[in-house]
């Protein structure tokens, strides 16, 4: 079971890296695309919100955002009300990367469940949900931002 989990996790990371390297966004790393994903499409977010979601320090995120600004994916601006607060948002190119990465994940999941009947798909989903809850509780992991939104 351990070998299967580790292999699957590593395979997904390798698949993502290869997809990025062969696609339009060759200049992005897996970490950078996940940062873009955390920023999201719809509204500016604070640096603190994104750092918390990614479970990284503000300093680490600042470095990552500087790279993404330089590469042309992200814009940042200071709050007019409180200059200490920095808002970040995806620009047009960042939103395109976000959508293409989302489609990549959608297609990957679609292929992974291809050939399963409805009952097998439900069992797989329930099993993965239980595994996810176990890891979060056992290792005191944070609930993701997306899970908080859906609560």
N, C-alpha and C positions, 0 to 999 in steps of 0.2 A: 504494500500500500504506500509506504514512504517513497519507494523508488518511483512508483507511478505518479504521485503528487509532485515530486521534485522534477521528474522528467517533463511532465505536462507544463509546469510553471516555466521551466527553462525553454521548452519548445515555443511557448507563447511569446516569450521575450525575443527569441531568435526570429520567429516569424515576423513580429512587429519591426524589428531592426532591418530585416531583409526587405520588407515592404516599403519602409521609409527610404532605404538606400536605392531602391529601384524605381521609386516614384518621383513625383514632381517636387517633393520636399526633401531632397537629398541632403540639404544643409541642416536638417533637424535630427537630434538624437531622440531616443525613446523617452528619456527624462524630459526633454524640452516639449515633446508632443503631449506628455502627461501634464506638464505645467500649463500648456495651452488648454487642455481639457479641463483642468481645475479652474481656470479663469472663466471659462464658459462663454456663451454666445450673447447673452441677453442684456446684461447691465454691467456697468463698471463695478469692480470689487476692490476692496482695500487689500493692500499687501498683507496685512495681518490675517484677514479671512482666508486668503489663498495659502499662506504659510501654515496656518492651523490645519486646513484641509489636507495639505500634502505632508503634514507632520515633519516640517523642516523649520530651521531657524529663519528669522527675518533676514539675517545676513546672507544666508545661502540663497534665499529667494531673490534678494536684491541682485546678486551676481547673475542668477539665471535670467531675471527680467532684463538686465542690461544687455545680455547676449541676444535675447529675443527682440528687444527694441532695435539693436544694431542690425539684426537680420531682417527687420521689417515685418514682424508679426504682431507686435504689441505696442500700445501707446500708454504712457503714464502721465498723470498730472496730479498736482497737489490740490487738496481741498481748499476752497476759498475761505471757508469758515475756520478751519484749523490746519495750518500749514504743515503740521506734523503728519497728517494723514495723507497717504499717497494712494490714489486710485489707479488701477490698471484695467485695460480693456483690450480686446482683440480688434485689430483693424481689419480691413477687407481681406488681406492675405491670411491673417491669423484665423479669421472665420472660415475661410476656405479649407485651411489645414484641419480645423476642428471638424468640419463636416466630412471631409474625406476620411479622417481617422475614425469617426463614428461609423461611417459606412464600412470601413475595414472590419471593425468589431462586429457589426451586424452580419456581414458576410461570413466571418469566421464562425460565429455562433450558428448561423444557418447551416453551414457545411458540417459542423460538429454534430448537429442533431438530425442531419439528413439520414433517412432510413429508419429512424425510430418511429414507432407508432405513438399515439397520443399518451397511452398509459406509461410507456417507457420514458417519454419526455417528461411527464409529471413526476415520475420516480426520480429521474436525474435532477430535476429542479429542486424537489424536496430534499434530496440527499445533499446537494450543494448548499442549500440554505441552512441545513442543520450543521454542516461542516463550518460554514461561515460564522454562525452563531457560537459554535463551540470555540473557534479560534479567537473571536472577539472577547468572549467571557474568560476563557482560560488564560489568555495572554494580555488581558486588559487593553485591548485595542480600541481605538476611537471609532465611533459610528461615523460613517462617511457623510459628507455634506449632502449628498443625494438622498441618503436614507433619512436624514433629518427633515428634508423638504417633504418627503413622502409620508412622514408620520402624521 
